[in-house]
Amino acid sequence: MTANTDGWWTAEVASAKTGSDYGYVLDGQGPYPDPRSPWQPSGVHGLSRSVDQDAFGWTDATLAGASPWFSGDL
Protein backbone atom coordinates (compact mmCIF):
# COMPACT_ATOMS: atom_id res chain seq x y z
CA MET A 1 0.00 0.00 0.00
CA THR A 2 1.01 3.59 -0.60
CA ALA A 3 0.34 6.53 1.70
CA ASN A 4 -1.41 9.51 0.12
CA THR A 5 -0.65 13.08 1.13
CA ASP A 6 -4.07 13.34 2.82
CA GLY A 7 -3.37 10.45 5.21
CA TRP A 8 -5.22 7.63 3.40
CA TRP A 9 -3.50 4.47 2.19
CA THR A 10 -4.32 3.04 -1.25
CA ALA A 11 -3.54 -0.02 -3.33
CA GLU A 12 -4.37 -1.10 -6.86
CA VAL A 13 -5.22 -4.79 -7.17
CA ALA A 14 -5.56 -5.82 -10.82
CA SER A 15 -7.49 -9.00 -10.04
CA ALA A 16 -10.09 -7.24 -7.84
CA LYS A 17 -13.56 -6.83 -9.28
CA THR A 18 -16.81 -5.37 -7.99
CA GLY A 19 -18.08 -7.78 -5.38
CA SER A 20 -14.63 -9.14 -4.46
CA ASP A 21 -14.15 -9.88 -0.76
CA TYR A 22 -10.98 -8.53 0.82
CA GLY A 23 -9.27 -7.93 4.14
CA TYR A 24 -5.97 -6.76 5.54
CA VAL A 25 -3.20 -8.90 7.03
CA LEU A 26 -1.12 -6.95 9.56
CA ASP A 27 2.06 -8.39 11.02
CA GLY A 28 0.94 -11.88 10.01
CA GLN A 29 -2.44 -11.56 11.77
CA GLY A 30 -5.82 -11.33 10.09
CA PRO A 31 -7.42 -10.91 7.68
CA TYR A 32 -9.16 -7.89 9.16
CA PRO A 33 -12.02 -5.98 7.52
CA ASP A 34 -11.46 -2.55 6.04
CA PRO A 35 -12.67 -0.04 8.66
CA ARG A 36 -13.60 2.41 5.87
CA SER A 37 -15.45 -0.15 3.77
CA PRO A 38 -19.01 0.77 2.74
CA TRP A 39 -20.02 -2.91 2.57
CA GLN A 40 -19.31 -5.64 5.09
CA PRO A 41 -21.90 -8.31 4.22
CA SER A 42 -20.70 -10.73 6.91
CA GLY A 43 -20.76 -8.15 9.69
CA VAL A 44 -18.09 -5.98 11.28
CA HIS A 45 -15.71 -8.91 11.85
CA GLY A 46 -16.08 -10.43 8.36
CA LEU A 47 -14.32 -9.53 5.15
CA SER A 48 -15.15 -6.32 3.33
CA ARG A 49 -16.60 -6.38 -0.20
CA SER A 50 -15.62 -4.01 -3.00
CA VAL A 51 -18.27 -1.69 -4.40
CA ASP A 52 -18.48 0.21 -7.70
CA GLN A 53 -19.94 3.52 -6.54
CA ASP A 54 -20.40 4.68 -10.14
CA ALA A 55 -22.62 1.69 -11.00
CA PHE A 56 -25.42 2.79 -8.66
CA GLY A 57 -28.32 4.43 -10.51
CA TRP A 58 -28.91 7.57 -8.47
CA THR A 59 -32.47 8.87 -8.84
CA ASP A 60 -32.40 11.87 -6.52
CA ALA A 61 -30.59 14.43 -8.70
CA THR A 62 -33.29 17.03 -8.00
CA LEU A 63 -33.32 16.55 -4.24
CA ALA A 64 -32.60 19.93 -2.67
CA GLY A 65 -31.40 18.48 0.62
CA ALA A 66 -31.30 20.07 4.02
CA SER A 67 -29.26 23.08 4.96
CA PRO A 68 -25.89 22.09 6.43
CA TRP A 69 -26.52 24.62 9.21
CA PHE A 70 -29.06 24.01 11.92
CA SER A 71 -31.86 26.53 11.41
CA GLY A 72 -33.35 26.28 14.90
CA ASP A 73 -32.55 28.32 17.95
CA LEU A 74 -29.86 26.98 20.25
Rosetta blueprint (number, residue, H / E / L):
1 M L
2 T E
3 A E
4 N L
5 T L
6 D L
7 G L
8 W L
9 W E
10 T E
11 A L
12 E L
13 V L
14 A L
15 S L
16 A L
17 K L
18 T L
19 G L
20 S L
21 D E
22 Y E
23 G L
24 Y E
25 V E
26 L E
27 D L
28 G L
29 Q E
30 G E
31 P E
32 Y E
33 P L
34 D L
35 P L
36 R L
37 S L
38 P L
39 W L
40 Q L
41 P L
42 S L
43 G L
44 V L
45 H L
46 G L
47 L L
48 S E
49 R E
50 S L
51 V L
52 D L
53 Q H
54 D H
55 A H
56 F L
57 G L
58 W L
59 T L
60 D L
61 A L
62 T L
63 L L
64 A L
65 G L
66 A L
67 S L
68 P L
69 W L
70 F L
71 S L
72 G L
73 D L
74 L L
